[in-house]
Amino acid sequence: MNIKPLGDRVVIKKLEAETTTKSGIVLTGSAKEQPQEAEVVAIGPGAVVDGNRIPMEVAVGNKVLYSKYAGTDVKVDGQEYIILKQDDILAIVE
């Protein structure tokens, strides 16, 4: 199934959290901090302002940092995604 977001919404997939610290300590499931880094899976066509479509600044495949409590969690075909507005994306990681 394909997800096609509307307007200036973006579908992202969280990247895996680190399981060990830099010093080599193994973290349990509850001790891991949820990552705020994700990969863009799908983008909408962009918002319409005063009759003009504003192009999206992110593209499919970009790695991004997003606001901690942003978006809506959804599960499609056993995969977990987050749908959020482009404004909730803080930066593109290069």
HELIX and SHEET records of a PDB file:
HELIX    1   1 GLN A   86  ASP A   88  5                                   3    
SHEET    1   A 6 THR A  72  VAL A  76  0                                        
SHEET    2   A 6 GLN A  79  LYS A  85 -1                                        
SHEET    3   A 6 ARG A   9  LYS A  14 -1                                        
SHEET    4   A 6 GLU A  37  ILE A  43 -1                                        
SHEET    5   A 6 LYS A  63  TYR A  66 -1                                        
SHEET    6   A 6 ILE A  89  VAL A  93 -1                                        
SHEET    1   B 2 VAL A  48  VAL A  49  0                                        
SHEET    2   B 2 ASN A  52  ARG A  53 -1                                        
END                                                                             
